[in-house]
């Protein structure tokens, strides 16, 4: 059963500081195992990129042992501004003592089907053979329709259970061609952090967290892990019984 926590912060500075603290504690815990241990974190695109780039820069950790994966990625060239990797390269890598090699990237030259298969192979190297990957942390966003990763409401990929990473060629949000983690891998993670800031997220957060609508973001419930919703006050304004931190 997933542990679910909703945390509301006065502003994005406090939210960012808390996220950075949580991730550094988790990473340092994983890395304390020694040997070849690496901290495996899945990233999302969209609005979380800037927040992570600003606040993770303050984390004290052995950065050389972090490995960055993509919870979803748009199948476009790395020079295209729609590329999530490109956004991390330009905002995040340039701000932290890390290198491009620490990012496990898709191959945007492949077809969308091949890119998903190729990404499964690339991920597999970091986990025990045949096991469903268990990420240490996943950073997730939520769209105004309740999508997370590239799992959109009503789309057949929400029912996918046989592959960890799936292709999608009809994404309702452009660009249409993407690859995405599916629920089996999301729900096998140790810690999932949803980040939502600003009043434009208020309606969808009410539908998800107050009304309990079965939208994709609400289906992230790690079997043996935790999910934390980190919200600022503007995003949480339609929720009741929230705790301001
Ligand atoms: O297209 C995407 O959208 C979601 C939500 O993005 P946001 O800008 O509304 O926060 C994001 O989590 C996902 O990674 C991305 O591909």
Boltz pocket constraint, residues with backbone or C-beta under 6 A from the ligand:
constraints:
  - pocket:
      binder: B
      contacts: [[A, 43], [A, 44], [A, 45], [A, 46], [A, 47], [A, 48], [A, 72], [A, 73], [A, 140], [A, 141], [A, 142], [A, 143], [A, 144], [A, 147], [A, 148], [A, 149], [A, 150], [A, 173], [A, 174], [A, 195]]
      max_distance: 6.0
